[in-house]
Amino acid sequence: MRSIAMPAPGQIRDAVTADARIRLGTWDRLRIVAALDTVALHLTGGHAIFGFGLPLFLILAIALGVSKPEAPPTRRFLSRRSERILMPWLFWSGVLFVGQVWMASRRGQPLFAWLDPRMLLYGPRIHLWFLPFIVVAGLVAHRVHRRFPKAGAPAVLGAVVVAGLCLWIPPQRSFGWPFDQWLFALPAVPLGYALGRGLALAGGLDRFRRAATVGWALFCVVGLAVVAIEPGSRGFLLRTAGGLGLLVVGAWLPARSDGLTRRLAPLMLGVYILHPVVYQWGLKPLFLEAGVHSVRWLRVVVTFPVTMLLVAALRQTPLRRFL
């Protein structure tokens, strides 16, 4: 993928450091795993990899926006974010809005009874919440990068500590959609900043691997201290540390990409956006008719590749810009 603000359309290619080029094609494979984990949650109520997928995706989305030695002008940063995140969010929100109205009409229900004012913050379906969140979170990390362009290892370690302390916040109170999702994702903001700046400052893959491992260990230590004070943070620590840990492990694995990954990774943003409606509007009626709807794993095994095929087909049309 181009050096962009989020792991969206395109392959994860090179994160450029001041004096070296770090290739982490392995992270593309992890994007596919993360998408599978999220699809499993939405279709079965359970995770495929313990809920590590979404934190992994969010951390990586923020990290790639601050992985260059020098921050781009904020106007250019926002322009790219608008093109790659806001436009897909607005377009598919419109499509899903029309679809929801159509479904209500078919069922003889009030056309707009399902609307909620909070949908202005996430869209017509809650699973879209991550798109506007990434815009705001990425902008925060970008502004810190712009404000402190020379910040080094102490700032990176400080961000990791802040991320660990953020784990205390989500269990304190539920605010409903999408605020609970935002609170869950809050540690991803400083972790994404730390990971991205670590890429820029490491000066080589071996140094980055060691630094990332130390950062992961520090996050776990701070997180365990928070859990000792607030046991309700345990689940948040597990998922966030697991997502970050997979990225660290991925950095230690052979970094070469492969042809299959290069073809599949660009489809993952579309998979995130479209898999719930592919299942609900297309596959679920077929499963019910065939009497296999109760087989939960089958929902994932079928919906995931079908959605990838749909996204691949749509990317051959002008809709590519929204996927």
N, C-alpha and C positions, 0 to 999 in steps of 0.2 A: 504494500500500500504506500501511496505517497506519504510524506511526512505531514500528517493531517491531524485535525483536532480530535478525531475519534476513530475507533476501528470500524469504519463504515465502508461504503463501496471501495473496493480496491484491496490489494494485498498489502500486508505489513511488510514494508521493505526496510529502508535503512534509517536508523535513528542516528543522526550525525553528531559526533562529539567534536571537541575542539581540535583534536589531533588524530582521531581514529574513526573508523566507520564500523559501528557495531551492527552486525546482522543477526536478527532474532526472528527468523522465519518460523521457529517453533511456536511463537506466540500466535501465529495464524491458526495452527492446529488447536490451540487452547480456545480460540474464539469459537471454533466449531463445537468443542466440548461444552463451552459455556452456554451456547445457544441450545444445545440438546438438554442441558440441565433445566433451563427456563421453560422449554417446551413441555418437558415432563411435569413440571410444577403446575403449569396452567391446565394441562389436560388430565392429570391424574390426582392432583393435590399433593404429590410427593416428588422429591427431587431425584435426579439421576446420579448426581455426585455431591450429595449432602448439602446442597444449596450454595456451593462454592462459585457457581457460574456467574450469577449476577454481580457479586462484588468484583470478581475478576474482570468482567466486562467494563464496569464503571471505572475501576482503577486504571485500566489500560486506556480507556477513552480519554481520561484526564491527563495521563502521563504523556501520551503522544503529542498533546498540545503544548507541552513545555519542555520537550526533549531536545530542542535546538540550543546551541550555545547562546544565541541572542534571540530575544523575543521579537516577533514581528510587530509592526504598528498595530494598535488595538483596532483601528478601522479595518485593516486587512484581515485580522483575526476574526472579527465579527462577520465580515463579508463571507469568509470561508465557512464559518459555522452556520450562517444563514443558508448558504447553498447546500451544505451537506447534512444539516440536521433540521433546521426550522422549516425549510421548504418541504422535505418529506413528511414532517409532522403535520404541517398545515394541509398538504394535499391528501394524505391518507385519513386525516381527521374528517375532511370533507366527504371522502368516499364512504367512510364508515358511518358518518352521520346519515347520509342518504340510505345506506343499507339498514341501519337501525330503524329508520322511519318506515322503510319498505316492509321489514319484518313485522313491525307493530301493525301495519295495515293488513298484512296477510292473516295475522292472528285476531283481527278485530279489536285490537287494543287502542287506547288513545295514542295518537301519533307521537306526542311529545311528553308523555307522562314520565318517561325515563330520564329526562334532562335534569341536570343538577348544576347550579351555578359554579360549583367547584370544577366542573369539566373544562372551564376556561383555562385551568391550570394544567390539565393533562390531556384533554380530548374526549371523544365520545366513548372510549373504552379505557379502563384504568391501566391496561398494560402499556399504553403509550406514554406513561408518566416519565420514563427514563429519558425521552428525547429533550423536553424542555429542561429537565434537571441537568443534563450534560451541558447544555448551553450555559446555564448560570454557573454551574460548578467549574466548568472549563474557563469561564471568564474570570472567576475569582482566582484560580491558579495562574492564569495569564497575567492578571494585574499584579500579583505578588512577584511574578517573574520580571515584569517591567519595572516595578518599584525597587526591587533589589536584584539587579542584573548580575552582581558580583557575589551574591550569596553562595557560600560553599558548603562543606560537609556539616558544620554546626547547624546551619539552617535546615539541611536535609534531615538530620537526626532530630532536630526540634519538631519538624513536621510529623515525623513518625510518632513522637511522644504525644503530640496534640491529637493525632488520630486515635491513639490508644485511649486517651482521656475522653474522646467523643463517644466511646462505647457506653459511658455512663448515662448518656442522654436518652436514647430511645426507650428504655424501660420505664421512664418516670411517668409518662402519661400518654394516652392514646388520643390523637386529634382527628382520626379518620383519614379517608383518602383525600388528597395524595400526600398529606403531611406526614403520616406514619412511614410511607415509603421514603420520603426525603430524609427523615431522621435516621432510618436504617442505613441509607446511603451516605450519611454525613462523613464517616471516617474515610470513605473513598476519596474525598477531596484532598486532604493533606497527604494521604498515601499516594495518590496519583501525582501530586506535586513532587513528593520525595522521589518516587520512582523515575519520573521524567527528568528531574534535575540530576539524579544519579546517573542516568544514561549520558547526559551532556557532560558531566564532570569526570566520569570514570577514566577516560583516556585509554580505554581498551577493554575487551570483553572479559578477560580474567579478573581485572580489578573490579569491573562492574559486578561480576558474579559474587565476589567476596563481599563487596559493599552491600549488595542486595540481601545476601544471607544474614549479614549483621543487622540490617534494618528489619528484616522479618523477625529475627530473634528479639530485638528490642521491642517491637510492637507486641509480641506475645507476652513478654515480661510485664510491660505496662498494662496490657489487657488483663492479665491474670491478677494484677494488683487491683484493678477496677472491679473485677468479678468478686474478689474477696470483700469488697465494700458493698457492691450491688450485684447479688447473685443473678438477678434478672438479665444481666448483660452477657451471660454465658453463651447463649445461642448466637448473639450478635458477634461475639469474639470468634466463635467457631467458624462461622460462615466467612467473615472478613479475613481472618488469618488463613483459612483454607484457600480462598481466592488468591490472596497475595502469595501464599506458599506455592501454589501451582505456577504462578508467574516466575518465581525464583527457581523452582525446579526446571521450568522450561528454559530458563537462561543457562542452566548447567548442561542441558541436553544438547546434542549436535544441532547447530543452528540452521542447517541447510533446509530450505523449503523443498517441495516436490510438486510435480505437475498436478496431482489431484488436489492438493491443498490450495494451490494457486487458482484452481477453478472453483473450489467450493467456498473459500473464505470470503470472496466478495459478495456472496449471496446472503451472508448472515444477518445484515441489517434488515433485509427484506423478510427473512425468516422470523426475526423478532417481531416485526410489525404485523405480518399477515397470518401467522400460524393459528391464532385463535379463530379467525373467521374462516379459514380454509377448513378447519375441523367443524366448527359449528354450522356453517352454511352449506358445506359441501359433503364432508365425510360422515358426520354424525348421523344424518338421515339414512345413509347406506348401512352404517353399523347397526342401527336400530332395526332396519328391515332384515338384515342378515342374522340378527340375534346375537351379535358378538360385542355389543356396546359395553357389557360388563367386564370385558377383558381389557383392563386398563393399559397394560403394556402395549397392546396392539394399537391403541390410539396413537402412541408416540412413534412406534415403529413404522406406521403408515403415514401419519401426518407430517413427520419431519422430512422425509424424502419427497413427498408430494409437494410440500411447500417450496422446497428447494427447486424442484422442476418448474413450478409456476413462476418463481422469482427469476430463474434463468431465462424463461421464455419472455417475461416482461422486460428484462434487461436488453432484449433484442429490439425493443420498440422505443418510441420517444419517452416512455415512462421510466427509462433507465435513470434519468436525472433524479427521480424520487426514490431510488433504491440503491 
